[in-house]
């Protein structure tokens, strides 16, 4: 259980700098639309497995990954492609 907590913390903390930089600079030119789309789609499909598991830490880790990848995709579409203007 300790190893699971430690690895989850490391995975989450490895994504935070990417998210902060994307929101701060609004520069996502180093990312590709295909990568962000497939990552988000993969996370959504992985939920089909996660929902069969009892509520636990994996739910929160998967929720973080899904929100992070969807946020990056949204930012890419908004800032790089100018699809959303508000």
N, C-alpha and C positions, 0 to 999 in steps of 0.2 A: 504494500500500500504506500509506503514511503517512496519507493522508486517511481510509482505511478504519479504521485503528487509532484515529485521533483521533475520528472520528465514533462509533465503538463505545464509546470511553471516555466521551464526552459522554452518549450514550444511557444507559449503565449508571449513570453518576453522577447523572443526572436522576431515576432511579428509587430510588436509595438513601435519600434523605430521606423519601420516602413510606413505604418499608418500615420504616425505623427508627421513624417516628412511629406507624405502625399497631401495631407490636409494643410500643412503650413506653406509649402512651396507651390502647390497646385501644378507641379511639374511631374507628369507621369510618362514622359516620352521614352523612358527606358523600358516600359512595359508594353506588351502587345495585347491587342484586343482578344486575340485567340486564346492566349494564355489565361487572361483574367476570366474570360467567358467559360473556358473548360474547367478552371479551378472552382468557380462558383457552381457550375452544373454538377461537378463531381461531389462537392459538399452537399448539395441538395439531394442527389441520389443516395449518398452515404447515409442520409437520414432514414432511408427505408430500412437499413440495418439497425441503426441506433435506437429507433423507436421500439424495436423488439426487445431491447434490454431494459432491465429495471432502472428506474430513475437513479442516477448517480453521477459521479464526476465526469464520466464520458459524455453525458448530455451537455454539461456546461462547456467542456472542451470543444465539442462539435459545434455548439452554438457560437462560441467565440470564432472558430474558423469560418463558419458560414457567414457571420456578420462581417468579419474582416475581409473576406474575399468579395462579398457583395458590395461592401463600401468602396473597395478599391475599383471594382468594375464601374460603380456609379460615378466615382471621381474621374475615372478615365473618360467615360462618356461625357461627363459634364465639362471637364477642363481641356481635354485633348481634342475631342471630337465636336464640342459645343452643341451637343444634342439637347441638353437641358439648360435653359437660361432662366435663372431667377435669382 
